Amino acid sequence: MLNYLTGFGNPPHFSEKKLYNYIMMPAMLASWLFGVLLIHTLGFSVFAELWMQIKVISVVILTFYHYQIKKQS
């Protein structure tokens, strides 16, 4: 913020947009891709285990939160 006030650097909203588009979005897509590959590799019977249920619920909640952040910016 100080750099922006002194005339150096990018405005804060521009940096947040770059962070979202270039880091957060690819990371989320990679999480979904590797999660689907994990389920494909282990088989659907893995859903009977508690750790996979917690993992899937956590990823869904974080995806929802990810899009809520996008709406606010």
C-alpha positions as CSV (number, residue, x, y, z in Angstrom):
1,M,0.0,0.0,0.0
2,L,2.8,2.4,0.8
3,N,4.4,1.8,-2.6
4,Y,1.1,2.7,-4.2
5,L,0.8,5.9,-2.2
6,T,4.3,7.0,-3.1
7,G,3.8,6.4,-6.8
8,F,5.6,3.1,-7.1
9,G,4.1,-0.3,-7.8
10,N,0.6,-1.3,-8.9
11,P,-2.7,-0.4,-7.3
12,P,-3.7,-3.0,-4.7
13,H,-6.8,-4.2,-6.7
14,F,-4.6,-4.9,-9.7
15,S,-2.3,-7.1,-7.7
16,E,-5.2,-9.0,-6.1
17,K,-6.6,-9.7,-9.5
18,K,-3.3,-11.0,-10.8
19,L,-2.9,-13.2,-7.6
20,Y,-6.4,-14.6,-8.2
21,N,-6.0,-15.2,-11.9
22,Y,-2.4,-16.5,-12.1
23,I,-2.0,-18.3,-8.8
24,M,-5.3,-19.1,-7.1
25,M,-7.4,-20.2,-10.1
26,P,-4.7,-22.6,-11.5
27,A,-4.1,-24.0,-8.0
28,M,-7.9,-24.7,-7.6
29,L,-8.1,-26.3,-11.0
30,A,-5.1,-28.5,-10.3
31,S,-6.6,-29.6,-7.0
32,W,-9.8,-30.7,-8.7
33,L,-7.8,-32.4,-11.5
34,F,-5.6,-34.3,-9.1
35,G,-8.5,-35.2,-6.9
36,V,-10.4,-36.7,-9.8
37,L,-7.3,-38.6,-10.8
38,L,-6.9,-39.9,-7.3
39,I,-10.5,-41.1,-7.2
40,H,-10.0,-42.7,-10.6
41,T,-6.8,-44.4,-9.5
42,L,-8.1,-45.7,-6.1
43,G,-11.7,-46.5,-7.3
44,F,-15.0,-45.2,-6.1
45,S,-14.9,-47.6,-3.1
46,V,-12.5,-45.1,-1.5
47,F,-15.5,-42.9,-0.6
48,A,-16.3,-45.4,2.2
49,E,-13.3,-44.1,4.0
50,L,-13.6,-41.1,6.3
51,W,-10.5,-39.3,5.1
52,M,-11.8,-39.2,1.5
53,Q,-15.2,-37.9,2.7
54,I,-13.5,-35.1,4.7
55,K,-11.2,-34.3,1.7
56,V,-14.1,-34.0,-0.8
57,I,-16.2,-31.9,1.6
58,S,-13.2,-29.6,2.3
59,V,-12.5,-29.1,-1.4
60,V,-16.1,-28.3,-2.1
61,I,-16.2,-25.7,0.7
62,L,-12.9,-24.2,-0.4
63,T,-14.2,-24.0,-4.0
64,F,-17.3,-22.2,-2.8
65,Y,-15.1,-19.8,-0.8
66,H,-12.8,-19.2,-3.8
67,Y,-15.8,-18.0,-5.9
68,Q,-17.1,-15.9,-3.1
69,I,-13.7,-14.1,-3.1
70,K,-14.0,-13.5,-6.8
71,K,-17.4,-12.0,-6.4
72,Q,-16.2,-9.5,-3.9
73,S,-13.3,-8.2,-5.9
